[in-house]
């Protein structure tokens, strides 16, 4: 859970960016494989942020 509103908003903007990229790929191609490759790339990007070391918020 985000620690504050700024962090929460950052998460929402990241999600919007991901959706926009998927929309762009889907609009320019009918190739489902290309869309799935883009989704996989974006999931890796999110996972890098999610599991970064050290974490953004200290756990108690």
N, C-alpha and C positions, 0 to 999 in steps of 0.2 A: 504494500500500500504506500502511495506517495506520502512523503513527510509534510509537504506543504502544497499550496495551490500552484505555485510556479512549476514545481516538479510534475504535478498532475497535468497541467496545461502542456508541458513539454511532451508528456506521454501521448496526449491527444493529438498534438501536431505531428508526432512521429507516425501515428496510426493513419492520419489523413494523408500524409506524404506517401505512405505505402499504398493506400487505396488509389491515389491519383496515378501512381506509376503503373499499377495493374490496369487501370482504365486506359491509359495511353497505349499499352501493349495490346490490349484486347481490341481497341479501336483501329489500330493500324494493321492487325493481322487476324486471320481466322485460324491460325495455328495454335491449337491448344497446348502443344508441347512447348512453344515459346512462352506462353503465358505461365505455364507451370514452372519453367526454368526461372522466370522472373520472380515468381512467388517464393521459390526456394532461396534465391539470392537475397530477397528482402527478409525472409525469416532468419537467415544467418546474420544479417545486419542487426536485427532486433535482438537476437540472442547474444551478440557481442556486447550490446549495451546492457542487457538484462543481467548478464553474469560477469560484468566487468570487475576487475580487481584493482584497487580496493572498491567495495561497494559505495554508492553515493550516500547511503544512510547507514550509520552504525547500528548493529543489532545489540540489544541489551539482554 
